[in-house]
Amino acid sequence: MSMSDPTEPAALKKRTKTLESQVQEAQRAIDELKVRDALKTQFLSNISHDLRTPLAAIITHAEILRDGMLGELNPKQRDSVVGIVSGGQQLLDMIDEILTYVRSASDQVNLVRTEFNITEVVDQVRMLNQALAAKKHLTIERLNGDDLPLLYADRDKIKHIFGNLIGNAIKFTPDGGRIWIGFSRRGKEGDELVIEVGDTGRGIARDHHELVFREFAQVDASPSRPHHGTGLGLAIARKLVELHSGRIWVESELGKGSRFFFTLPLNPSRD
């Protein structure tokens, strides 16, 4: 008959108390992080709204000057005003991107689903980006998709996804490059749509494939980097894809371009 060690219950009780204390400490840390994250999101929302209103007014007044509504400008004056409008619009787009992120991060984004032709959305985004692509002599082509069924999704959100992915491709593809959009179907009944947005850009190192989808992430974060932005475009694209019960990922290597893929269900629940 073995005798139990009288110190065992005391030691077990001490370990249990230590674990409980660690759990409570971890929970306090989690709660504090949640509060800080909520404060950060609220701050971004407030500052973005406060910046957007005066900036929109500056752009409007600059457009009035540019269009000669207050008198004709000489060529140098007009070029200067055009620069103000262009720079202001770029900054406004960045602020709008932050506001979109804030809404998605705080679960304020609701899907308004309708049936629509996804290739029409792609062609619309291509046209909207044509002037920007032309400055770098880039081609943007849609490879296929004319035979796809109508998609039941939020048209504006899908347009936003394509806008962010194509805009990202334009930014990181050198002069004379190529950007393409392609479609394929998979699943037992072909009920999953796979969309590809590819480019002949500089590519992304394998260990950065997940980083590019993180909020405010910049693969090149140096002040001298050639491309600037909020670092939210791909994070927002992922959030909007996931809201549609899809997935998004990238296949890329340095020097070999990038291929971004995302999936959308062709027959989602209509409840």
C-alpha positions as CSV (number, residue, x, y, z in Angstrom):
1,M,0.0,0.0,0.0
2,S,1.6,3.3,-1.1
3,M,1.5,6.4,1.0
4,S,0.5,9.6,-0.8
5,D,2.8,12.6,-0.5
6,P,1.0,15.1,1.8
7,T,2.7,17.9,-0.1
8,E,1.0,17.0,-3.4
9,P,-2.4,18.7,-2.8
10,A,-0.7,21.8,-1.7
11,A,1.6,21.9,-4.7
12,L,-1.3,21.2,-7.0
13,K,-3.3,24.0,-5.4
14,K,-0.4,26.4,-5.8
15,R,0.0,25.5,-9.5
16,T,-3.7,25.9,-10.1
17,K,-3.6,29.3,-8.5
18,T,-0.6,30.3,-10.6
19,L,-2.4,29.2,-13.8
20,E,-5.6,31.1,-12.8
21,S,-3.5,34.2,-12.2
22,Q,-1.8,33.9,-15.6
23,V,-5.2,33.4,-17.4
24,Q,-6.6,36.5,-15.7
25,E,-3.5,38.5,-16.7
26,A,-3.7,37.3,-20.3
27,Q,-7.4,38.2,-20.3
28,R,-6.6,41.7,-19.0
29,A,-4.0,42.1,-21.8
30,I,-6.5,41.0,-24.4
31,D,-9.2,43.4,-23.1
32,E,-6.7,46.2,-23.2
33,L,-5.7,45.4,-26.7
34,K,-9.3,45.4,-27.8
35,V,-9.8,48.8,-26.2
36,R,-6.7,50.2,-27.9
37,D,-7.8,48.8,-31.2
38,A,-11.2,50.3,-30.9
39,L,-9.7,53.7,-30.0
40,K,-7.3,53.5,-33.0
41,T,-10.2,52.7,-35.3
42,Q,-12.3,55.6,-33.9
43,F,-9.3,58.0,-34.2
44,L,-8.8,57.0,-37.8
45,S,-12.5,57.6,-38.5
46,N,-12.5,61.0,-36.8
47,I,-9.3,62.3,-38.4
48,S,-10.3,61.0,-41.8
49,H,-13.7,62.8,-41.7
50,D,-12.1,65.9,-40.4
51,L,-9.5,65.9,-43.2
52,R,-11.9,65.0,-45.9
53,T,-14.3,68.0,-45.7
54,P,-11.7,70.8,-46.1
55,L,-9.8,68.8,-48.7
56,A,-12.9,68.3,-50.8
57,A,-13.4,72.1,-50.6
58,I,-9.9,72.7,-51.8
59,I,-10.3,70.4,-54.7
60,T,-13.6,72.0,-55.7
61,H,-12.2,75.5,-55.7
62,A,-9.1,74.4,-57.6
63,E,-11.3,72.8,-60.2
64,I,-13.2,76.1,-60.5
65,L,-9.9,77.8,-61.2
66,R,-8.8,75.1,-63.6
67,D,-12.0,75.3,-65.7
68,G,-11.6,79.0,-66.1
69,M,-14.8,79.9,-64.2
70,L,-13.1,82.8,-62.5
71,G,-11.2,83.9,-65.6
72,E,-8.7,82.4,-68.0
73,L,-5.4,81.1,-66.7
74,N,-2.1,81.2,-68.5
75,P,-0.5,77.8,-69.3
76,K,1.9,77.9,-66.3
77,Q,-1.0,78.9,-63.9
78,R,-3.2,76.1,-65.3
79,D,-0.5,73.5,-65.0
80,S,0.0,74.5,-61.3
81,V,-3.8,74.3,-60.6
82,V,-4.0,70.9,-62.4
83,G,-1.3,69.7,-60.1
84,I,-3.3,70.9,-57.0
85,V,-6.4,69.0,-58.3
86,S,-4.4,65.8,-59.0
87,G,-2.5,65.8,-55.7
88,G,-5.7,66.7,-53.8
89,Q,-7.6,63.9,-55.5
90,Q,-4.9,61.4,-54.7
91,L,-5.0,62.4,-51.0
92,L,-8.8,62.2,-51.0
93,D,-8.6,58.7,-52.4
94,M,-6.3,57.7,-49.6
95,I,-8.6,59.2,-47.0
96,D,-11.6,57.3,-48.6
97,E,-9.5,54.1,-48.4
98,I,-9.0,54.7,-44.7
99,L,-12.7,55.3,-44.1
100,T,-13.5,52.1,-46.0
101,Y,-11.0,50.2,-43.8
102,V,-12.6,51.7,-40.7
103,R,-16.0,50.6,-41.7
104,S,-14.9,47.1,-42.6
105,A,-12.8,46.8,-39.4
106,S,-15.8,47.7,-37.2
107,D,-18.1,45.4,-39.1
108,Q,-20.1,48.3,-40.5
109,V,-20.1,46.9,-44.0
110,N,-23.3,45.2,-45.2
111,L,-23.6,43.4,-48.5
112,V,-26.3,44.6,-50.9
113,R,-26.5,41.6,-53.3
114,T,-27.9,41.9,-56.8
115,E,-27.5,39.9,-60.0
116,F,-25.0,41.4,-62.4
117,N,-22.5,40.6,-65.1
118,I,-19.0,40.5,-63.5
119,T,-17.2,41.1,-66.8
120,E,-19.1,44.5,-67.2
121,V,-17.7,45.5,-63.8
122,V,-14.2,44.4,-64.9
123,D,-14.4,46.4,-68.1
124,Q,-15.7,49.4,-66.2
125,V,-12.7,49.3,-63.9
126,R,-10.3,48.8,-66.8
127,M,-11.7,52.0,-68.5
128,L,-11.4,54.0,-65.2
129,N,-7.7,53.0,-64.9
130,Q,-6.9,53.4,-68.6
131,A,-5.5,56.9,-68.4
132,L,-3.3,56.0,-65.4
133,A,-2.1,52.8,-67.2
134,A,-1.4,54.8,-70.4
135,K,1.1,57.0,-68.5
136,K,3.2,53.9,-68.0
137,H,2.4,52.4,-71.4
138,L,0.7,49.4,-69.7
139,T,-1.9,47.2,-71.3
140,I,-4.9,46.0,-69.2
141,E,-6.8,43.1,-70.8
142,R,-9.6,40.8,-69.9
143,L,-8.7,37.3,-71.2
144,N,-12.1,35.6,-71.0
145,G,-15.4,35.6,-69.1
146,D,-18.0,36.3,-71.8
147,D,-19.8,33.0,-71.1
148,L,-20.0,33.4,-67.3
149,P,-23.4,33.3,-65.6
150,L,-24.7,36.3,-63.7
151,L,-23.0,36.8,-60.3
152,Y,-25.2,37.3,-57.2
153,A,-23.1,39.6,-55.0
154,D,-22.6,43.2,-54.0
155,R,-21.7,45.0,-57.2
156,D,-20.0,48.0,-55.6
157,K,-17.9,45.8,-53.3
158,I,-16.7,43.6,-56.2
159,K,-15.9,46.7,-58.1
160,H,-13.8,47.9,-55.2
161,I,-11.9,44.6,-55.1
162,F,-11.0,44.9,-58.7
163,G,-10.1,48.6,-58.4
164,N,-7.7,47.8,-55.5
165,L,-6.1,44.8,-57.3
166,I,-5.7,46.5,-60.7
167,G,-4.6,49.8,-59.0
168,N,-1.9,47.8,-57.1
169,A,-0.8,46.1,-60.4
170,I,-0.5,49.5,-62.1
171,K,1.6,50.9,-59.2
172,F,4.1,48.0,-59.2
173,T,4.4,47.2,-62.9
174,P,7.2,48.9,-64.8
175,D,6.7,50.9,-68.0
176,G,5.6,48.8,-71.0
177,G,4.3,46.0,-68.8
178,R,1.1,44.0,-69.0
179,I,-1.9,43.4,-66.6
180,W,-4.6,40.8,-67.2
181,I,-7.8,39.6,-65.6
182,G,-8.9,36.0,-66.2
183,F,-11.7,33.7,-64.9
184,S,-12.1,30.0,-64.3
185,R,-14.6,27.8,-62.6
186,R,-14.0,24.9,-60.2
187,G,-15.9,22.7,-57.8
188,K,-18.0,19.6,-58.6
189,E,-20.6,21.7,-60.3
190,G,-18.5,24.6,-61.3
191,D,-20.1,26.6,-58.6
192,E,-17.0,28.5,-57.5
193,L,-15.6,31.3,-59.6
194,V,-11.8,31.9,-59.5
195,I,-10.6,35.3,-60.6
196,E,-7.0,36.1,-61.5
197,V,-5.5,39.6,-61.7
198,G,-1.9,39.2,-62.9
199,D,0.9,41.5,-63.9
200,T,4.5,41.5,-65.2
201,G,5.6,43.6,-62.3
202,R,8.6,43.2,-60.0
203,G,7.0,40.4,-58.0
204,I,6.8,39.6,-54.3
205,A,9.2,37.5,-52.2
206,R,7.6,34.3,-50.9
207,D,8.0,35.3,-47.2
208,H,6.0,38.5,-47.9
209,H,3.0,36.8,-49.5
210,E,0.9,37.1,-46.3
211,L,2.4,40.4,-45.3
212,V,0.9,42.3,-48.3
213,F,-2.6,41.5,-47.0
214,R,-2.0,43.0,-43.5
215,E,-3.4,46.4,-42.6
216,F,-0.9,49.3,-43.2
217,A,1.7,46.9,-44.3
218,Q,4.4,48.0,-46.8
219,V,6.9,45.5,-48.2
220,D,9.2,48.5,-48.7
221,A,8.6,50.7,-45.7
222,S,11.5,53.1,-46.3
223,P,10.8,56.8,-46.7
224,S,12.5,56.8,-50.1
225,R,10.3,54.1,-51.5
226,P,9.0,55.0,-55.0
227,H,5.3,54.1,-54.3
228,H,3.3,55.6,-51.5
229,G,-0.1,54.8,-50.1
230,T,-2.0,53.8,-47.0
231,G,-1.1,50.1,-47.2
232,L,-4.8,49.2,-46.9
233,G,-5.7,48.4,-50.5
234,L,-5.1,44.6,-50.3
235,A,-6.3,44.4,-46.7
236,I,-9.6,45.9,-47.8
237,A,-9.8,43.6,-50.8
238,R,-9.3,40.6,-48.5
239,K,-12.0,41.8,-46.1
240,L,-14.5,42.3,-49.0
241,V,-13.7,38.9,-50.5
242,E,-14.2,37.2,-47.2
243,L,-17.5,39.0,-46.7
244,H,-18.6,37.1,-49.9
245,S,-17.4,33.8,-48.4
246,G,-14.4,33.8,-50.7
247,R,-10.6,33.5,-50.3
248,I,-7.8,35.6,-51.7
249,W,-4.1,34.8,-52.1
250,V,-1.1,35.7,-54.2
251,E,1.4,33.6,-56.3
252,S,4.6,35.4,-57.0
253,E,8.3,35.4,-57.0
254,L,10.7,38.3,-57.2
255,G,11.4,39.4,-60.7
256,K,8.6,37.2,-62.1
257,G,5.4,39.3,-61.7
258,S,2.5,38.6,-59.4
259,R,-0.8,36.7,-59.8
260,F,-3.5,37.6,-57.3
261,F,-6.4,35.1,-57.1
262,F,-9.7,35.3,-55.3
263,T,-12.8,33.1,-55.3
264,L,-16.5,33.9,-55.2
265,P,-19.4,31.5,-54.9
266,L,-21.6,31.4,-58.0
267,N,-24.6,30.1,-56.2
268,P,-24.6,31.7,-52.7
269,S,-27.5,31.4,-50.3
270,R,-30.2,34.0,-50.9
271,D,-31.7,33.9,-47.4
